Amino acid sequence: MKAKRLLSFKGWSHIFRGSWKYIISPRVLLRDKLLFTVPVVLYWVLPDLLPFLPIDDIGVTMLMMGWFVSYMERKYPEITQGSPPARR
């Protein structure tokens, strides 16, 4: 994620909307959803392994959201564009 996007409200609103869109989408594989949710939930639930790490839980979650949305946009471009699923 680029620094300019990290500091912009528009960039973060895209990330928040995008992460929710991919989590609830039936077209995204469960494995891909768990790739985001499991590390974030473990980081929130388990005690910090490095207690002097200056990154808060919400900071790690937001960084993971940024990575997750960029990964899902590359893997599932049809969801990003909003096109209907292909009929068989």
VOGU-3710 file (C-alpha; in Angstrom, 3 decimals, decimal comma):
1> mkakrllsfk> 0,000/0,000/0,000  1,418/3,359/-0,994  2,108/6,057/1,593  -0,181/8,562/-0,130  -3,068/6,079/0,046  -2,244/5,310/3,672  -2,796/8,924/4,656  -5,951/9,650/2,679  -9,519/9,335/3,886  -10,622/8,171/0,448
11> gwshifrgsw> -8,042/5,376/0,508  -9,183/4,100/3,902  -12,864/4,311/2,994  -12,077/2,176/-0,069  -10,293/-0,338/2,166  -13,131/-0,513/4,720  -15,802/-0,936/2,039  -13,676/-3,375/0,071  -12,811/-5,605/3,006  -16,463/-5,924/3,990
21> kyiisprvll> -17,462/-6,567/0,369  -14,986/-9,449/0,067  -15,829/-10,947/3,459  -19,559/-11,200/2,697  -19,225/-12,152/-0,987  -20,290/-15,735/-1,750  -17,877/-15,761/-4,724  -14,790/-15,482/-2,505  -13,480/-18,808/-1,265  -13,663/-19,496/2,468
31> rdkllftvpv> -9,906/-20,133/2,454  -9,315/-16,592/1,204  -11,617/-15,119/3,841  -9,821/-17,045/6,570  -6,487/-15,746/5,275  -7,539/-12,355/6,639  -9,768/-13,187/9,593  -7,693/-15,838/11,384  -4,504/-13,766/11,840  -6,482/-10,690/12,859
41> vlywvlpdll> -8,643/-12,560/15,371  -5,599/-14,343/16,802  -3,790/-11,028/17,182  -6,782/-9,551/19,016  -7,448/-12,555/21,252  -3,985/-13,821/22,168  -1,676/-11,754/24,335  0,948/-9,871/22,380  4,008/-11,997/21,750  6,180/-8,902/21,597
51> pflpiddigv> 4,902/-6,710/24,447  7,012/-3,690/23,491  5,895/-3,629/19,873  4,556/-0,086/19,299  1,705/-1,209/17,036  -1,740/-1,437/18,561  -4,292/-4,115/17,683  -6,275/-1,742/15,492  -3,095/-0,771/13,632  -2,332/-4,390/12,783
61> tmlmmgwfvs> -5,951/-4,908/11,750  -5,880/-1,893/9,446  -2,601/-2,963/7,859  -4,012/-6,460/7,294  -7,157/-4,916/5,789  -5,047/-2,955/3,334  -3,143/-6,068/2,313  -6,335/-8,158/2,128  -8,167/-5,700/-0,127  -5,225/-5,316/-2,511
71> ymerkypeit> -4,812/-9,114/-2,670  -8,531/-9,693/-3,282  -8,666/-6,982/-5,973  -5,960/-8,849/-7,886  -7,455/-12,295/-7,310  -11,150/-11,431/-7,833  -11,297/-8,507/-10,296  -14,910/-9,325/-11,222  -16,078/-8,456/-7,689  -14,220/-5,146/-7,785
81> qgspparr> -15,825/-4,173/-11,069  -19,265/-5,142/-9,803  -20,107/-7,386/-12,712  -22,721/-10,087/-12,183  -21,519/-13,689/-11,950  -21,202/-15,584/-15,205  -24,095/-17,896/-16,010  -23,441/-21,498/-16,926
//
